[in-house]
Amino acid sequence: MRLSGLIARRYLVSRSNRNAVNIITGISLLGFAVGSFALIVILSALNGFEGLLFDVYNDFNPDLKVAAIEGKVFTPDSGAVARIRKLQGVAYMGLTLEDNAVLQAGNQQVICTLKGTDSNFLRYSGVGKHLMQGGSLNPYPEISGVILGEGIEYRLGINPAAQDIRISAIVPRRESVSIVNPEINKLPLLHTGTMRMDDEINNRYAIVPLDYAERLFDRYDERSSMEVFMKPGASLEQVRESIQAELGPGFQLQDRREQNKALLHMFRTEKWATFAILCFVLAVISFNLTGALSMLVIEKKSDIHTLHILGATPSTLSAVFLKEGMLISGIGAMAGMALGALLVLLQQHIGFIRMDSAIVPYYPVALRLSDLFLVGGVTLVMGLLSALYPALQIKKHL
């Protein structure tokens, strides 16, 4: 086995004449380098966007969200709420009330989701990091404040630099019996802040005080969910089990990944679809390697015959060209991955590719060790498969 490796390395590095075999081999090596470089860079970019979006959603979503399995609201038990808030590991547990409403500013109207919560939500969540201005939910005793998503603010035609803009929230009254002309609840709000997060949050959510949501929706004793924020280092599973035991089987608990299950599935699907497409391109490139090794077998026909006379078995001679293929693919892959990893690390730490008018100033990337092993493994397997046909043709030349 060592002999086959030595001969394969000799064939790779000792060619001095520029014939067709050398050129095709060089193209094959370059193709594997470019393919592995593209895989590392694109996978890292997808990882970066995935991490960025989940960081944004994690700033908005709690560590644990508790909601009723049936119905969109429930009446919380005050004793259970008090005991949950005292659980070890719980930094804050807030009750929320959210529903759809129409926001009106002048002649502009927007349908959105009003999230009623207390001011501690802004303290324990990461929403405060994404506020472009202000952020008070109770600016004055006589009127409640509202924090608008940037997309809602834009569609309402509100100037971000303007102060004390009054808007109204409108919903049908719960006891209204007329479908055509229902009675409505219309309560005033003061625009006190704007949050810039993901587009879905920006275009969907507006945050208001909990007591305001109670009056608007006529739900004084009902809540949509409990939102639990953990202390650093606390056991999420332990707290989850304690809350589930406290509330019983009528409630479902979701951690942050479960709350963003659809988004996670979308990113996983996009990543693997992109990976499959690039692997297909790499497979096409690998046909160059099959052609180069087939021509090398013909070129080294006399060497093969001589080695066979000297005692080399057909399996040893086949191993020479298998290892030749793996050397070409391996060197190309290592060069491409090294260059790709260097580019990604430079972007991570220096950020030379900028993103204007975005959540972050630089294009997000994240290099993962698993991606390096995955790309390296795929290129080596393709190199082995590309060399398989030429290696099996050795017996015809003996």
N, C-alpha and C positions, 0 to 999 in steps of 0.2 A: 504493500500500500504506500510506503514511503517512496518507492521508485516511481510510481505513477504520479505522485505529487511533484517530485523533482522534475520529471520530464514535462509535466504540464506547465510548471513555472518557467522552464527553459524555453518552451515554445512561445510563451507569452512575452518574455523580455529580450530574447536574443535575435529577433528578426531585424535585419538591417536593410533589406531590400524593400522598396515601396511597391508591392504588388497588390492585386485586388483583395487578397485575403487580409492583408494588413489594414487596408482602407476600410473594409467592411467590419473588421474586428474593432477598429477605432470608432466607427459609427455606432456599433453595438454598445461599446463601453460608454460613449457619450450619451446614447439614448437612455441607458439605465441610470446614468447620473442625473440627467434632466428629469426623468420620470420620478425618481426618488426625491429629488429636490422639490418638484411640484407637489408631491404627496405630503411632504413634511410641512411646507409652507401653507398649503390650503387646509390641511387638517388642523394646524396650529391656529389659523385664522378662524376656523369654525369653533375651535375650543375657546378662543378669545371672546367671540360674540356670545357663545353659550354662557361663559362665566360672567360676562358683563350683564346680560339680561337677567340671569338668576341673581346676581348681586342686587340689581335694581328691584326685582320682585321680592327678594328677601328683605329689602328695606321697607317694603310696603306690607308684606304678609307677616303674620306672627310665626313664632316657632311651632305653635300648635293652635289649630282652629277647631273649635267645638261647635257643632251644629246639630239640630234635631234631624233624625233620619226621615221623619214624615213631617211635611209642612215646612214653610219657609221661616216661621217664627216659633218661639216657645216662651213659656213663662218660667223664668229661673227661680229656683228655690234659694232664698236668701241665706239659709244655713249652709247649703252646699257651696254657694259662692264664697262665703266667708272662709270655709275650711279649705277650699282650693287656693285661695289667695295666701293662706298660711303654709302651704306645702313647701317643704324644703326644695330649693332649686327654682321656685317661681319668683321672678323679679317683679312682674306686673301681670295682672289679669284684668282685662277690660271687657265690658259688655257693649256690643254694637247693635245698631238698628239701621239697616240699609234697605232702600227700595228705589224704584225708578221715579223720577220726577221731571218736570219741565222747568228749566231755568230761563228767565226772561230778563233781557237788558235792553231797554228801549223797544224797538220793533223786532229784535232778534230773539229767537227761541231755540233752545237746544234740549234734547232729551238726554238725560244722564242718570247715573246712579249716585244718590246721596248717601254718604256713609256717615252716620251719626255716631260719634264717639266722644270721649272726654279728652281734655288737654294732655293727659299723661301719654296718650297714644303718640303724639308728636315727640315726646321725650324718649320713650322706650323703643319706638320704631326708628327706622333710618330716614323717614320722610323729611325730617329737618335738613338733611344734607342736600336735598334736591329742591329746596325752596328758593325761588328766584327773588322773592321779596316777602317781607312781613311774615305772617303765619299765625296770628292770634285768632282763636275761635271765639273769644269773648272780649272784643275791643271796647265795647260800651255796655252799660247795664241795660239800655233800652233796645238794643239790636244785636243779633248774633252775627258772627263773622263766618265767612266761607273761604276755603282754600280750593281754588279751581285747578283742574288739570290744564296744562298749557293749550291743548287742543280745544278744550271747551272755551277757554278764554278767547282764543282766536275766533271761533265760530260765533261767539256773542259780540264780537267787534269791540272788545274792551282794550283800551290802550294800556299796555303793561306798566307804563310810567305814571298813569293816572292814579290818584288817591281817592279813597272813600267813594267808590262807585257802588251805587245801590242797585241791587237786582232783586228779583222775586222768584220764589219757588212755588210751583203750582202742581197740585195733584187732585184727582177726584176724591170726594169724601167717601168714606167707607160705607156710610148708611144711605148714600144716594141710590135711588131706585130707577132713575131715568138713564137709559143708555145713550140716547140722542143728545140730551142736554143735561148732563150730570151736574150736581152741585160740586163746587170746588173749594179746596183750601188754598189760600194764597197768602204767603207770609214773606215779609221782607228780609233781605240779607245784605250784609256789607262785604264787598270783595276786599279781603285783607291779605291775600297771598296767592301765589301761583307756584305749582310744583311741576318740574320738568323731569319726567321719568320715561318709562317705555311708552310707545305710542298708544298701546291699548289702555294703559292707566291714564295717560294724558287726555284721551278722548272719551273716557268713560266716567271717571270718578271726580266727585267734589266732596270735600270733607266739611262737615258741619257739627255743631255741638249736639250731644245726645238729647238734651231736653228740647232742642229745636226740632229734631227728627220726631220725637214723641208727639209734639203738638201738630206737626205737619201731617204725619201719617195716622194720627188718632190711635196710637198704640202705646199706651202709658205703662203697661206692665209686661210688655212683650219685647223680646229681643231676637235678633237674627243669629247671633253667634257670640261665643266667648273667645277672646283672643289672648293667648298665653305667651308671654315673653320670658325666656329663661335667663337665669344667672349664668355668668361665664363658668364653664366647666361642669355644669349640672348635667345629670343624666336625663336625657329626653325620654328614654323608654320607661324609666322608673316613674317620672312624673306622669307620663301618659297612662301607665297602668293604674296609678293612684286616682287620676281623674275619671278614668273609665269605671273603676270600682265605685267611686263616689256617685256618679251620675246614672249608672246602669246601662242596659243594652239599647235604650232609646236614642242614644246619641252616638254620632260618629266623630272620631278625632283624626285630623289630617296634619301631618307634618308639612314642611315647606315643599318637599319634592312631590308629595301627594297633591298639594294644592295646585302645583304647576305641572300636573301629570301630562296634560295635552301638549304643553309647550316643550316639555322634556322629550316626549315621543316625537314631536316634529323635528327637533334638533337631531335626535338620534337617527331618524329616517333620512334627513338631509345629509348628515355626515356619512352614513354608510352608502347612500346612493352616489355621493361624490366620490367616495373611495372606490366603489365598484367601477365607475366610469374611468377614473384614472388608472385603475388596474387593467382595464380593457385596453387602454392606450399603451400601457407598459407591455401587455401581451403582444400587441401588434409590433412594437419595437423589438421584442425578443425574437421575432422571425428573422431579423437581421443576423442574430447570433446563430440561429440554426443554419442559415446559409453560409456564414463565415466558417463554422466548424465543419460543415460538409465539404467545403472547398479545402480546408486544412487537412482533412482526412485524405483527400485525393493528392494534395501536395506532398504529404508525408508518407505516401504509399510505400516508398522504398525503406524508410525508417521503420515503418510498422513491420514490414517483412523481415528486416534484419533483426529487430528485437524479438520477433517470434522465433527465429532460428536460434537466438541466444537463450531462449527458454521462457520468454514472457508469455504468459497465458492470455487467451482472448479476453478474459475478465479484467486482467491487469491493463491491457491495451485499451479496453473500453473505458476503464476508470480514468485513464489519462485525459480523454476528451470530456468526460463528465466533470472532472476537476477543472479542466480548462474553462468550461462554460461557467462553473461556479466562481472561478477566479475573476473572469471578466465581469460577470454580474455583481459579484461582491465588491470588487474595486470601484465599479461605477456607482453602486449603491452607497458605499461608504463616503465617496467623494461628494455625491449629491446630498446625502443626509448631513454631512458635516457642514457644507455650505448653507443648506437650508436651516440647520439649527443655529448657525452663526447669525444668519439674517434675522431669524425670529428673536434670538436673544438680544441683538442690537435694538430691535424694535421695542422689546419689552423694557429695556433699561435706558435707552436713549430716546426712542420715539421719533424717528426721522420721517415717518409717513403720518401726516396730520389728517384730522377729520374736522372740518369746519362745521359749526352750528350743530354739534352733537353732544351727547351726554358726557363723553370723554374727549379730550383734545387730540388723542393719538389713536391710530387704528389698533384695536385690541387683538392681541395674540397670546397664546399660552402653549408652551412646549411641554408635551407629556412624554415621559419615558416609555410608556406603553405604545405610543405611536411610533417611536424609533424602533422598538422591537418588532412591531407589526410590519412596518415598511421593510425593514431588513429581512425579516422572514419571507415576505412575499417576493421580494426580488431574488433571493436565493432559490426559492422554489421554482420561480420562472426560469432562472438560469439553469437549474437542473433539468427541467422539462425541455428547455430549448436544446440542451446537449444530449438528450436521450436518443433522439433519432440518429444523429451522426455516430454516436457511440455504438449503437446496435448494427451499424453498417460495417463495423470493423471486420467481421468474419468474412465478408465478401472480398476483402483485400488480402486475406491470408493465403 
